[in-house]
């Protein structure tokens, strides 16, 4: 079975769009489509069904997905087993749009010659990611650790407090504000659709309870492009984004990112690694993360009580 086709299938399943998957894999959309089509011919099934804003998994696609992921993990373990001491440092950043990806990019820019493999386990929960670290298929991952205990043999350190900003369109009542407070947000519902991971869902439940906010995490997610377009066109929709998150939109949208202050809620993220991992770059990365955290952590922020 062609591993590139399997890898492309997993990427499309994660993003719900061939173009987004192709961008992540650094190939053309046509190449991504051809790979998936070849895999479908080999298996004799249809893996995706077209929908208005992309694709969704068919029943056969859903059945294949966990086995496809395991196949890729097995292939990676084979490669790692035959290249001791020479493999790339493998770090899960959860999503390439959010703060861990930017922080890891800054680390790489300081050491541009290093071998680094950036992984984005977007649809994996914390327990799955920690199991990958424990198995040695990942060197580290970033998670909030709200819902899981760190297994024996692993270590964790809180290294990112991603400060919240309000993302709104030009017709929203708060569009001209320089900053907003959680108290001011109490009168403006926040829309965070498409969440299924218990960690962020639970965090936003804690945030809503702490400040009397209305945060809606229910509903399908048709891709970030569609979400940004809806926010730009609305006088009511608002979304919370991390200061360290990257979003691009057409200039005509005139979206605004407004800092939340007094206090500033932060999404706390810890790095988790295996205590006996001898990879020479891991120690450098951990030192970089902890030094950065010491300089960026400030007063006037709020994090839930469970934050480590």
TAHUCOR-V118127 format. One line per field, one symbol per residue. ss: DSSP state (H for helix, E for strand, L for the rest). A space follows every 10 residues. Layout:
BEGIN
ss=???
END
This chain:
BEGIN
ss=LLHHHHHHHH HHHHHLLHHH HHHHHLLLHH HHHHHHHHHH HHHLLLLEEE ELLEEEELHH HHHHHHHHHH HHHHHHHHHH HLLLLLLLEE EELLLLLLHH HHHHHHHHHH LLLLLEEEEL LLLLLHHHHH HHHHHLLLLE EEELLLLLLL LLLEEEEEEE EEEEEEEELL LLLLLLLLEE EHHHHLLLLE ELLLLLLHHH HHHHHHHHHH HLLLEELLLL LLLHHHHHHH HHLLLLLEEE EELLLLLLLL HHHLLEEEEE ELLEEEEEEE EEEELLLLLH HHHHHHHHHH HHHHHHLLLL EELLLLLL
END
